[in-house]
Amino acid sequence: MGLQARLTEIREASEKRRPPEKLKVMHDATQELRDSGILDRAVKVGDALPPFTLRNQDDVEVRSQDLLARGAIVLTVYRGHW
């Protein structure tokens, strides 16, 4: 099974576990974001990121310029911190 098929399977299974009224709220919010034009401003595959400073897992600021001076960057974005 390919990645896209697996992701579709996971999404569909997840949606079956949610009450219809909650799904509607989620889908409406997603559509509202799409309608806002945010996707036109989002970074796309292959786009270069502007220089940035972020905090790492140890709450230390890390600058992209400093990392790039040492080599390529792999950026992982955590959805939340619990």
PDB file of N, CA, C and O in Angstrom, chain B, residues numbered from 101:
ATOM      1  N   MET B 101       0.854  -1.177   0.000  1.00  0.00           N
ATOM      2  CA  MET B 101       0.000   0.000   0.000  1.00  0.00           C
ATOM      3  C   MET B 101       0.897   1.237   0.000  1.00  0.00           C
ATOM      4  O   MET B 101       1.852   1.324   0.772  1.00  0.00           O
ATOM      5  N   GLY B 102       0.580   2.188  -0.872  1.00  0.00           N
ATOM      6  CA  GLY B 102       1.344   3.417  -0.961  1.00  0.00           C
ATOM      7  C   GLY B 102       1.008   4.378   0.166  1.00  0.00           C
ATOM      8  O   GLY B 102       0.030   4.185   0.889  1.00  0.00           O
ATOM      9  N   LEU B 103       1.821   5.411   0.311  1.00  0.00           N
ATOM     10  CA  LEU B 103       1.626   6.381   1.385  1.00  0.00           C
ATOM     11  C   LEU B 103       0.278   7.081   1.272  1.00  0.00           C
ATOM     12  O   LEU B 103      -0.440   7.199   2.264  1.00  0.00           O
ATOM     13  N   GLN B 104      -0.071   7.544   0.084  1.00  0.00           N
ATOM     14  CA  GLN B 104      -1.333   8.265  -0.074  1.00  0.00           C
ATOM     15  C   GLN B 104      -2.520   7.386   0.293  1.00  0.00           C
ATOM     16  O   GLN B 104      -3.453   7.847   0.950  1.00  0.00           O
ATOM     17  N   ALA B 105      -2.493   6.127  -0.122  1.00  0.00           N
ATOM     18  CA  ALA B 105      -3.576   5.206   0.210  1.00  0.00           C
ATOM     19  C   ALA B 105      -3.652   4.983   1.717  1.00  0.00           C
ATOM     20  O   ALA B 105      -4.744   4.920   2.283  1.00  0.00           O
ATOM     21  N   ARG B 106      -2.509   4.865   2.361  1.00  0.00           N
ATOM     22  CA  ARG B 106      -2.477   4.655   3.817  1.00  0.00           C
ATOM     23  C   ARG B 106      -3.015   5.883   4.550  1.00  0.00           C
ATOM     24  O   ARG B 106      -3.779   5.752   5.506  1.00  0.00           O
ATOM     25  N   LEU B 107      -2.616   7.080   4.101  1.00  0.00           N
ATOM     26  CA  LEU B 107      -3.117   8.298   4.735  1.00  0.00           C
ATOM     27  C   LEU B 107      -4.628   8.433   4.562  1.00  0.00           C
ATOM     28  O   LEU B 107      -5.325   8.846   5.489  1.00  0.00           O
ATOM     29  N   THR B 108      -5.127   8.090   3.396  1.00  0.00           N
ATOM     30  CA  THR B 108      -6.572   8.114   3.152  1.00  0.00           C
ATOM     31  C   THR B 108      -7.279   7.141   4.078  1.00  0.00           C
ATOM     32  O   THR B 108      -8.321   7.462   4.650  1.00  0.00           O
ATOM     33  N   GLU B 109      -6.713   5.958   4.225  1.00  0.00           N
ATOM     34  CA  GLU B 109      -7.288   4.940   5.122  1.00  0.00           C
ATOM     35  C   GLU B 109      -7.339   5.457   6.560  1.00  0.00           C
ATOM     36  O   GLU B 109      -8.351   5.285   7.241  1.00  0.00           O
ATOM     37  N   ILE B 110      -6.283   6.073   7.019  1.00  0.00           N
ATOM     38  CA  ILE B 110      -6.230   6.606   8.391  1.00  0.00           C
ATOM     39  C   ILE B 110      -7.267   7.707   8.566  1.00  0.00           C
ATOM     40  O   ILE B 110      -7.994   7.725   9.559  1.00  0.00           O
ATOM     41  N   ARG B 111      -7.338   8.641   7.587  1.00  0.00           N
ATOM     42  CA  ARG B 111      -8.292   9.739   7.674  1.00  0.00           C
ATOM     43  C   ARG B 111      -9.725   9.213   7.722  1.00  0.00           C
ATOM     44  O   ARG B 111     -10.525   9.662   8.543  1.00  0.00           O
ATOM     45  N   GLU B 112     -10.047   8.271   6.852  1.00  0.00           N
ATOM     46  CA  GLU B 112     -11.408   7.729   6.808  1.00  0.00           C
ATOM     47  C   GLU B 112     -11.764   7.006   8.101  1.00  0.00           C
ATOM     48  O   GLU B 112     -12.885   7.134   8.594  1.00  0.00           O
ATOM     49  N   ALA B 113     -10.831   6.257   8.649  1.00  0.00           N
ATOM     50  CA  ALA B 113     -11.080   5.556   9.917  1.00  0.00           C
ATOM     51  C   ALA B 113     -11.286   6.568  11.040  1.00  0.00           C
ATOM     52  O   ALA B 113     -12.141   6.373  11.903  1.00  0.00           O
ATOM     53  N   SER B 114     -10.518   7.632  11.030  1.00  0.00           N
ATOM     54  CA  SER B 114     -10.645   8.669  12.051  1.00  0.00           C
ATOM     55  C   SER B 114     -11.996   9.357  11.963  1.00  0.00           C
ATOM     56  O   SER B 114     -12.637   9.613  12.982  1.00  0.00           O
ATOM     57  N   GLU B 115     -12.428   9.655  10.742  1.00  0.00           N
ATOM     58  CA  GLU B 115     -13.712  10.323  10.561  1.00  0.00           C
ATOM     59  C   GLU B 115     -14.880   9.459  11.020  1.00  0.00           C
ATOM     60  O   GLU B 115     -15.890   9.995  11.475  1.00  0.00           O
ATOM     61  N   LYS B 116     -14.772   8.156  10.914  1.00  0.00           N
ATOM     62  CA  LYS B 116     -15.844   7.249  11.352  1.00  0.00           C
ATOM     63  C   LYS B 116     -16.019   7.278  12.867  1.00  0.00           C
ATOM     64  O   LYS B 116     -17.097   6.974  13.377  1.00  0.00           O
ATOM     65  N   ARG B 117     -14.949   7.646  13.590  1.00  0.00           N
ATOM     66  CA  ARG B 117     -15.010   7.665  15.048  1.00  0.00           C
ATOM     67  C   ARG B 117     -15.547   8.986  15.604  1.00  0.00           C
ATOM     68  O   ARG B 117     -15.832   9.078  16.798  1.00  0.00           O
ATOM     69  N   ARG B 118     -15.686   9.998  14.764  1.00  0.00           N
ATOM     70  CA  ARG B 118     -16.119  11.307  15.232  1.00  0.00           C
ATOM     71  C   ARG B 118     -17.616  11.510  14.974  1.00  0.00           C
ATOM     72  O   ARG B 118     -18.146  11.078  13.950  1.00  0.00           O
ATOM     73  N   PRO B 119     -18.283  12.172  15.917  1.00  0.00           N
ATOM     74  CA  PRO B 119     -19.702  12.469  15.709  1.00  0.00           C
ATOM     75  C   PRO B 119     -19.871  13.410  14.506  1.00  0.00           C
ATOM     76  O   PRO B 119     -19.022  14.271  14.273  1.00  0.00           O
ATOM     77  N   PRO B 120     -20.950  13.254  13.750  1.00  0.00           N
ATOM     78  CA  PRO B 120     -21.165  14.075  12.552  1.00  0.00           C
ATOM     79  C   PRO B 120     -21.097  15.578  12.816  1.00  0.00           C
ATOM     80  O   PRO B 120     -20.569  16.325  11.993  1.00  0.00           O
ATOM     81  N   GLU B 121     -21.624  16.029  13.952  1.00  0.00           N
ATOM     82  CA  GLU B 121     -21.603  17.474  14.230  1.00  0.00           C
ATOM     83  C   GLU B 121     -20.178  17.991  14.451  1.00  0.00           C
ATOM     84  O   GLU B 121     -19.876  19.136  14.115  1.00  0.00           O
ATOM     85  N   LYS B 122     -19.305  17.152  15.013  1.00  0.00           N
ATOM     86  CA  LYS B 122     -17.897  17.539  15.194  1.00  0.00           C
ATOM     87  C   LYS B 122     -17.174  17.555  13.855  1.00  0.00           C
ATOM     88  O   LYS B 122     -16.362  18.441  13.590  1.00  0.00           O
ATOM     89  N   LEU B 123     -17.470  16.574  13.016  1.00  0.00           N
ATOM     90  CA  LEU B 123     -16.872  16.541  11.677  1.00  0.00           C
ATOM     91  C   LEU B 123     -17.253  17.770  10.876  1.00  0.00           C
ATOM     92  O   LEU B 123     -16.423  18.331  10.160  1.00  0.00           O
ATOM     93  N   LYS B 124     -18.522  18.198  10.994  1.00  0.00           N
ATOM     94  CA  LYS B 124     -18.967  19.378  10.264  1.00  0.00           C
ATOM     95  C   LYS B 124     -18.178  20.604  10.709  1.00  0.00           C
ATOM     96  O   LYS B 124     -17.754  21.399   9.870  1.00  0.00           O
ATOM     97  N   VAL B 125     -17.977  20.767  11.999  1.00  0.00           N
ATOM     98  CA  VAL B 125     -17.194  21.899  12.506  1.00  0.00           C
ATOM     99  C   VAL B 125     -15.781  21.860  11.929  1.00  0.00           C
ATOM    100  O   VAL B 125     -15.258  22.881  11.482  1.00  0.00           O
ATOM    101  N   MET B 126     -15.167  20.674  11.942  1.00  0.00           N
ATOM    102  CA  MET B 126     -13.802  20.530  11.426  1.00  0.00           C
ATOM    103  C   MET B 126     -13.739  20.846   9.928  1.00  0.00           C
ATOM    104  O   MET B 126     -12.863  21.584   9.478  1.00  0.00           O
ATOM    105  N   HIS B 127     -14.672  20.284   9.168  1.00  0.00           N
ATOM    106  CA  HIS B 127     -14.671  20.502   7.718  1.00  0.00           C
ATOM    107  C   HIS B 127     -14.977  21.958   7.372  1.00  0.00           C
ATOM    108  O   HIS B 127     -14.392  22.516   6.444  1.00  0.00           O
ATOM    109  N   ASP B 128     -15.898  22.573   8.124  1.00  0.00           N
ATOM    110  CA  ASP B 128     -16.217  23.986   7.882  1.00  0.00           C
ATOM    111  C   ASP B 128     -15.004  24.871   8.168  1.00  0.00           C
ATOM    112  O   ASP B 128     -14.716  25.799   7.412  1.00  0.00           O
ATOM    113  N   ALA B 129     -14.299  24.581   9.256  1.00  0.00           N
ATOM    114  CA  ALA B 129     -13.114  25.369   9.602  1.00  0.00           C
ATOM    115  C   ALA B 129     -12.023  25.200   8.541  1.00  0.00           C
ATOM    116  O   ALA B 129     -11.352  26.165   8.177  1.00  0.00           O
ATOM    117  N   THR B 130     -11.853  23.985   8.054  1.00  0.00           N
ATOM    118  CA  THR B 130     -10.864  23.735   6.999  1.00  0.00           C
ATOM    119  C   THR B 130     -11.226  24.495   5.733  1.00  0.00           C
ATOM    120  O   THR B 130     -10.361  25.095   5.095  1.00  0.00           O
ATOM    121  N   GLN B 131     -12.503  24.472   5.369  1.00  0.00           N
ATOM    122  CA  GLN B 131     -12.933  25.190   4.169  1.00  0.00           C
ATOM    123  C   GLN B 131     -12.762  26.699   4.338  1.00  0.00           C
ATOM    124  O   GLN B 131     -12.394  27.397   3.393  1.00  0.00           O
ATOM    125  N   GLU B 132     -13.028  27.190   5.528  1.00  0.00           N
ATOM    126  CA  GLU B 132     -12.849  28.624   5.805  1.00  0.00           C
ATOM    127  C   GLU B 132     -11.387  29.029   5.614  1.00  0.00           C
ATOM    128  O   GLU B 132     -11.095  30.088   5.058  1.00  0.00           O
ATOM    129  N   LEU B 133     -10.481  28.181   6.076  1.00  0.00           N
ATOM    130  CA  LEU B 133      -9.054  28.464   5.868  1.00  0.00           C
ATOM    131  C   LEU B 133      -8.716  28.463   4.383  1.00  0.00           C
ATOM    132  O   LEU B 133      -8.019  29.359   3.907  1.00  0.00           O
ATOM    133  N   ARG B 134      -9.201  27.471   3.650  1.00  0.00           N
ATOM    134  CA  ARG B 134      -8.942  27.420   2.206  1.00  0.00           C
ATOM    135  C   ARG B 134      -9.483  28.665   1.511  1.00  0.00           C
ATOM    136  O   ARG B 134      -8.812  29.253   0.662  1.00  0.00           O
ATOM    137  N   ASP B 135     -10.705  29.064   1.878  1.00  0.00           N
ATOM    138  CA  ASP B 135     -11.341  30.223   1.260  1.00  0.00           C
ATOM    139  C   ASP B 135     -10.606  31.525   1.592  1.00  0.00           C
ATOM    140  O   ASP B 135     -10.709  32.498   0.846  1.00  0.00           O
ATOM    141  N   SER B 136      -9.873  31.548   2.692  1.00  0.00           N
ATOM    142  CA  SER B 136      -9.171  32.770   3.102  1.00  0.00           C
ATOM    143  C   SER B 136      -7.980  33.095   2.201  1.00  0.00           C
ATOM    144  O   SER B 136      -7.461  34.210   2.235  1.00  0.00           O
ATOM    145  N   GLY B 137      -7.547  32.118   1.392  1.00  0.00           N
ATOM    146  CA  GLY B 137      -6.388  32.334   0.533  1.00  0.00           C
ATOM    147  C   GLY B 137      -5.070  31.969   1.189  1.00  0.00           C
ATOM    148  O   GLY B 137      -4.004  32.214   0.624  1.00  0.00           O
ATOM    149  N   ILE B 138      -5.133  31.393   2.363  1.00  0.00           N
ATOM    150  CA  ILE B 138      -3.912  31.060   3.099  1.00  0.00           C
ATOM    151  C   ILE B 138      -3.017  30.086   2.326  1.00  0.00           C
ATOM    152  O   ILE B 138      -1.793  30.133   2.447  1.00  0.00           O
ATOM    153  N   LEU B 139      -3.629  29.212   1.539  1.00  0.00           N
ATOM    154  CA  LEU B 139      -2.830  28.244   0.791  1.00  0.00           C
ATOM    155  C   LEU B 139      -1.958  28.920  -0.256  1.00  0.00           C
ATOM    156  O   LEU B 139      -0.891  28.412  -0.602  1.00  0.00           O
ATOM    157  N   ASP B 140      -2.410  30.069  -0.762  1.00  0.00           N
ATOM    158  CA  ASP B 140      -1.617  30.810  -1.746  1.00  0.00           C
ATOM    159  C   ASP B 140      -0.353  31.387  -1.117  1.00  0.00           C
ATOM    160  O   ASP B 140       0.633  31.633  -1.811  1.00  0.00           O
ATOM    161  N   ARG B 141      -0.384  31.603   0.201  1.00  0.00           N
ATOM    162  CA  ARG B 141       0.766  32.184   0.902  1.00  0.00           C
ATOM    163  C   ARG B 141       1.629  31.132   1.599  1.00  0.00           C
ATOM    164  O   ARG B 141       2.682  31.460   2.148  1.00  0.00           O
ATOM    165  N   ALA B 142       1.193  29.877   1.582  1.00  0.00           N
ATOM    166  CA  ALA B 142       1.920  28.806   2.269  1.00  0.00           C
ATOM    167  C   ALA B 142       3.170  28.415   1.486  1.00  0.00           C
ATOM    168  O   ALA B 142       3.208  28.522   0.260  1.00  0.00           O
ATOM    169  N   VAL B 143       4.172  27.970   2.197  1.00  0.00           N
ATOM    170  CA  VAL B 143       5.398  27.475   1.577  1.00  0.00           C
ATOM    171  C   VAL B 143       5.073  26.193   0.830  1.00  0.00           C
ATOM    172  O   VAL B 143       4.404  25.308   1.362  1.00  0.00           O
ATOM    173  N   LYS B 144       5.542  26.098  -0.386  1.00  0.00           N
ATOM    174  CA  LYS B 144       5.306  24.925  -1.229  1.00  0.00           C
ATOM    175  C   LYS B 144       6.566  24.080  -1.307  1.00  0.00           C
ATOM    176  O   LYS B 144       7.658  24.559  -1.003  1.00  0.00           O
ATOM    177  N   VAL B 145       6.419  22.836  -1.710  1.00  0.00           N
ATOM    178  CA  VAL B 145       7.554  21.949  -1.903  1.00  0.00           C
ATOM    179  C   VAL B 145       8.520  22.618  -2.875  1.00  0.00           C
ATOM    180  O   VAL B 145       8.125  23.060  -3.953  1.00  0.00           O
ATOM    181  N   GLY B 146       9.771  22.686  -2.485  1.00  0.00           N
ATOM    182  CA  GLY B 146      10.801  23.277  -3.342  1.00  0.00           C
ATOM    183  C   GLY B 146      11.034  24.749  -3.084  1.00  0.00           C
ATOM    184  O   GLY B 146      12.033  25.297  -3.548  1.00  0.00           O
ATOM    185  N   ASP B 147      10.128  25.420  -2.344  1.00  0.00           N
ATOM    186  CA  ASP B 147      10.325  26.830  -2.017  1.00  0.00           C
ATOM    187  C   ASP B 147      11.451  26.983  -0.997  1.00  0.00           C
ATOM    188  O   ASP B 147      11.643  26.128  -0.133  1.00  0.00           O
ATOM    189  N   ALA B 148      12.185  28.079  -1.110  1.00  0.00           N
ATOM    190  CA  ALA B 148      13.197  28.413  -0.101  1.00  0.00           C
ATOM    191  C   ALA B 148      12.512  29.157   1.036  1.00  0.00           C
ATOM    192  O   ALA B 148      11.688  30.040   0.800  1.00  0.00           O
ATOM    193  N   LEU B 149      12.850  28.805   2.251  1.00  0.00           N
ATOM    194  CA  LEU B 149      12.317  29.511   3.407  1.00  0.00           C
ATOM    195  C   LEU B 149      13.119  30.779   3.646  1.00  0.00           C
ATOM    196  O   LEU B 149      14.325  30.801   3.401  1.00  0.00           O
ATOM    197  N   PRO B 150      12.472  31.832   4.118  1.00  0.00           N
ATOM    198  CA  PRO B 150      13.236  33.006   4.518  1.00  0.00           C
ATOM    199  C   PRO B 150      14.023  32.673   5.788  1.00  0.00           C
ATOM    200  O   PRO B 150      13.686  31.712   6.480  1.00  0.00           O
ATOM    201  N   PRO B 151      15.053  33.438   6.104  1.00  0.00           N
ATOM    202  CA  PRO B 151      15.783  33.186   7.361  1.00  0.00           C
ATOM    203  C   PRO B 151      14.806  33.206   8.543  1.00  0.00           C
ATOM    204  O   PRO B 151      13.855  33.987   8.569  1.00  0.00           O
ATOM    205  N   PHE B 152      15.064  32.334   9.512  1.00  0.00           N
ATOM    206  CA  PHE B 152      14.172  32.262  10.671  1.00  0.00           C
ATOM    207  C   PHE B 152      14.956  31.917  11.919  1.00  0.00           C
ATOM    208  O   PHE B 152      16.074  31.405  11.860  1.00  0.00           O
ATOM    209  N   THR B 153      14.339  32.211  13.048  1.00  0.00           N
ATOM    210  CA  THR B 153      14.852  31.830  14.357  1.00  0.00           C
ATOM    211  C   THR B 153      13.719  31.132  15.084  1.00  0.00           C
ATOM    212  O   THR B 153      12.616  31.666  15.195  1.00  0.00           O
ATOM    213  N   LEU B 154      14.000  29.932  15.579  1.00  0.00           N
ATOM    214  CA  LEU B 154      13.002  29.146  16.308  1.00  0.00           C
ATOM    215  C   LEU B 154      13.623  28.620  17.588  1.00  0.00           C
ATOM    216  O   LEU B 154      14.845  28.587  17.733  1.00  0.00           O
ATOM    217  N   ARG B 155      12.777  28.213  18.505  1.00  0.00           N
ATOM    218  CA  ARG B 155      13.271  27.578  19.736  1.00  0.00           C
ATOM    219  C   ARG B 155      13.272  26.062  19.530  1.00  0.00           C
ATOM    220  O   ARG B 155      12.326  25.493  18.986  1.00  0.00           O
ATOM    221  N   ASN B 156      14.345  25.431  19.975  1.00  0.00           N
ATOM    222  CA  ASN B 156      14.426  23.978  19.845  1.00  0.00           C
ATOM    223  C   ASN B 156      13.766  23.294  21.038  1.00  0.00           C
ATOM    224  O   ASN B 156      13.152  23.951  21.879  1.00  0.00           O
ATOM    225  N   GLN B 157      13.894  21.983  21.103  1.00  0.00           N
ATOM    226  CA  GLN B 157      13.252  21.205  22.168  1.00  0.00           C
ATOM    227  C   GLN B 157      13.769  21.559  23.552  1.00  0.00           C
ATOM    228  O   GLN B 157      13.127  21.241  24.554  1.00  0.00           O
ATOM    229  N   ASP B 158      14.931  22.219  23.619  1.00  0.00           N
ATOM    230  CA  ASP B 158      15.498  22.643  24.902  1.00  0.00           C
ATOM    231  C   ASP B 158      15.226  24.116  25.171  1.00  0.00           C
ATOM    232  O   ASP B 158      15.819  24.701  26.078  1.00  0.00           O
ATOM    233  N   ASP B 159      14.330  24.725  24.386  1.00  0.00           N
ATOM    234  CA  ASP B 159      13.938  26.125  24.514  1.00  0.00           C
ATOM    235  C   ASP B 159      15.090  27.091  24.230  1.00  0.00           C
ATOM    236  O   ASP B 159      15.127  28.199  24.765  1.00  0.00           O
ATOM    237  N   VAL B 160      16.027  26.660  23.384  1.00  0.00           N
ATOM    238  CA  VAL B 160      17.162  27.491  22.983  1.00  0.00           C
ATOM    239  C   VAL B 160      16.884  28.005  21.574  1.00  0.00           C
ATOM    240  O   VAL B 160      16.491  27.237  20.696  1.00  0.00           O
ATOM    241  N   GLU B 161      17.092  29.320  21.356  1.00  0.00           N
ATOM    242  CA  GLU B 161      16.897  29.876  20.021  1.00  0.00           C
ATOM    243  C   GLU B 161      17.944  29.341  19.056  1.00  0.00           C
ATOM    244  O   GLU B 161      19.135  29.299  19.367  1.00  0.00           O
ATOM    245  N   VAL B 162      17.480  28.934  17.884  1.00  0.00           N
ATOM    246  CA  VAL B 162      18.358  28.405  16.844  1.00  0.00           C
ATOM    247  C   VAL B 162      18.070  29.203  15.575  1.00  0.00           C
ATOM    248  O   VAL B 162      16.916  29.337  15.169  1.00  0.00           O
ATOM    249  N   ARG B 163      19.124  29.733  14.951  1.00  0.00           N
ATOM    250  CA  ARG B 163      18.975  30.528  13.731  1.00  0.00           C
ATOM    251  C   ARG B 163      19.259  29.677  12.505  1.00  0.00           C
ATOM    252  O   ARG B 163      20.227  28.918  12.462  1.00  0.00           O
ATOM    253  N   SER B 164      18.391  29.822  11.510  1.00  0.00           N
ATOM    254  CA  SER B 164      18.565  29.041  10.289  1.00  0.00           C
ATOM    255  C   SER B 164      19.903  29.330   9.622  1.00  0.00           C
ATOM    256  O   SER B 164      20.528  28.421   9.075  1.00  0.00           O
ATOM    257  N   GLN B 165      20.351  30.579   9.659  1.00  0.00           N
ATOM    258  CA  GLN B 165      21.634  30.934   9.034  1.00  0.00           C
ATOM    259  C   GLN B 165      22.788  30.155   9.666  1.00  0.00           C
ATOM    260  O   GLN B 165      23.702  29.714   8.969  1.00  0.00           O
ATOM    261  N   ASP B 166      22.741  29.989  10.983  1.00  0.00           N
ATOM    262  CA  ASP B 166      23.803  29.243  11.674  1.00  0.00           C
ATOM    263  C   ASP B 166      23.773  27.768  11.277  1.00  0.00           C
ATOM    264  O   ASP B 166      24.818  27.147  11.079  1.00  0.00           O
ATOM    265  N   LEU B 167      22.576  27.222  11.166  1.00  0.00           N
ATOM    266  CA  LEU B 167      22.457  25.815  10.782  1.00  0.00           C
ATOM    267  C   LEU B 167      22.915  25.602   9.344  1.00  0.00           C
ATOM    268  O   LEU B 167      23.624  24.638   9.054  1.00  0.00           O
ATOM    269  N   LEU B 168      22.512  26.495   8.444  1.00  0.00           N
ATOM    270  CA  LEU B 168      22.892  26.366   7.033  1.00  0.00           C
ATOM    271  C   LEU B 168      24.395  26.461   6.831  1.00  0.00           C
ATOM    272  O   LEU B 168      24.937  25.890   5.885  1.00  0.00           O
ATOM    273  N   ALA B 169      25.060  27.177   7.712  1.00  0.00           N
ATOM    274  CA  ALA B 169      26.522  27.283   7.621  1.00  0.00           C
ATOM    275  C   ALA B 169      27.175  25.925   7.861  1.00  0.00           C
ATOM    276  O   ALA B 169      28.319  25.703   7.464  1.00  0.00           O
ATOM    277  N   ARG B 170      26.439  25.009   8.517  1.00  0.00           N
ATOM    278  CA  ARG B 170      26.977  23.676   8.811  1.00  0.00           C
ATOM    279  C   ARG B 170      26.488  22.616   7.835  1.00  0.00           C
ATOM    280  O   ARG B 170      27.003  21.498   7.834  1.00  0.00           O
ATOM    281  N   GLY B 171      25.482  22.952   6.985  1.00  0.00           N
ATOM    282  CA  GLY B 171      24.958  21.975   6.033  1.00  0.00           C
ATOM    283  C   GLY B 171      23.465  22.139   5.854  1.00  0.00           C
ATOM    284  O   GLY B 171      22.880  23.141   6.264  1.00  0.00           O
ATOM    285  N   ALA B 172      22.855  21.140   5.235  1.00  0.00           N
ATOM    286  CA  ALA B 172      21.415  21.174   4.959  1.00  0.00           C
ATOM    287  C   ALA B 172      20.608  21.101   6.252  1.00  0.00           C
ATOM    288  O   ALA B 172      21.085  20.594   7.267  1.00  0.00           O
ATOM    289  N   ILE B 173      19.392  21.609   6.203  1.00  0.00           N
ATOM    290  CA  ILE B 173      18.493  21.618   7.366  1.00  0.00           C
ATOM    291  C   ILE B 173      17.318  20.681   7.104  1.00  0.00           C
ATOM    292  O   ILE B 173      16.743  20.670   6.016  1.00  0.00           O
ATOM    293  N   VAL B 174      16.980  19.909   8.108  1.00  0.00           N
ATOM    294  CA  VAL B 174      15.723  19.158   8.115  1.00  0.00           C
ATOM    295  C   VAL B 174      14.885  19.783   9.210  1.00  0.00           C
ATOM    296  O   VAL B 174      15.267  19.767  10.380  1.00  0.00           O
ATOM    297  N   LEU B 175      13.755  20.328   8.835  1.00  0.00           N
ATOM    298  CA  LEU B 175      12.895  21.048   9.778  1.00  0.00           C
ATOM    299  C   LEU B 175      11.681  20.177  10.098  1.00  0.00           C
ATOM    300  O   LEU B 175      10.958  19.753   9.197  1.00  0.00           O
ATOM    301  N   THR B 176      11.467  19.917  11.378  1.00  0.00           N
ATOM    302  CA  THR B 176      10.308  19.158  11.827  1.00  0.00           C
ATOM    303  C   THR B 176       9.425  20.098  12.627  1.00  0.00           C
ATOM    304  O   THR B 176       9.897  20.770  13.543  1.00  0.00           O
ATOM    305  N   VAL B 177       8.148  20.147  12.284  1.00  0.00           N
ATOM    306  CA  VAL B 177       7.210  21.011  12.977  1.00  0.00           C
ATOM    307  C   VAL B 177       6.310  20.141  13.846  1.00  0.00           C
ATOM    308  O   VAL B 177       5.616  19.256  13.347  1.00  0.00           O
ATOM    309  N   TYR B 178       6.330  20.400  15.144  1.00  0.00           N
ATOM    310  CA  TYR B 178       5.448  19.686  16.059  1.00  0.00           C
ATOM    311  C   TYR B 178       4.098  20.363  16.067  1.00  0.00           C
ATOM    312  O   TYR B 178       4.023  21.590  16.131  1.00  0.00           O
ATOM    313  N   ARG B 179       3.043  19.598  16.002  1.00  0.00           N
ATOM    314  CA  ARG B 179       1.689  20.149  15.965  1.00  0.00           C
ATOM    315  C   ARG B 179       1.343  20.820  17.290  1.00  0.00           C
ATOM    316  O   ARG B 179       0.616  21.813  17.308  1.00  0.00           O
ATOM    317  N   GLY B 180       1.833  20.310  18.354  1.00  0.00           N
ATOM    318  CA  GLY B 180       1.525  20.881  19.656  1.00  0.00           C
ATOM    319  C   GLY B 180       2.521  20.417  20.691  1.00  0.00           C
ATOM    320  O   GLY B 180       3.309  19.504  20.445  1.00  0.00           O
ATOM    321  N   HIS B 181       2.486  21.042  21.840  1.00  0.00           N
ATOM    322  CA  HIS B 181       3.363  20.649  22.933  1.00  0.00           C
ATOM    323  C   HIS B 181       2.483  20.364  24.146  1.00  0.00           C
ATOM    324  O   HIS B 181       1.898  21.274  24.735  1.00  0.00           O
ATOM    325  N   TRP B 182       2.402  19.112  24.501  1.00  0.00           N
ATOM    326  CA  TRP B 182       1.551  18.735  25.607  1.00  0.00           C
ATOM    327  C   TRP B 182       2.396  18.209  26.728  1.00  0.00           C
ATOM    328  O   TRP B 182       1.868  17.829  27.773  1.00  0.00           O
TER     329      TRP B 182
END
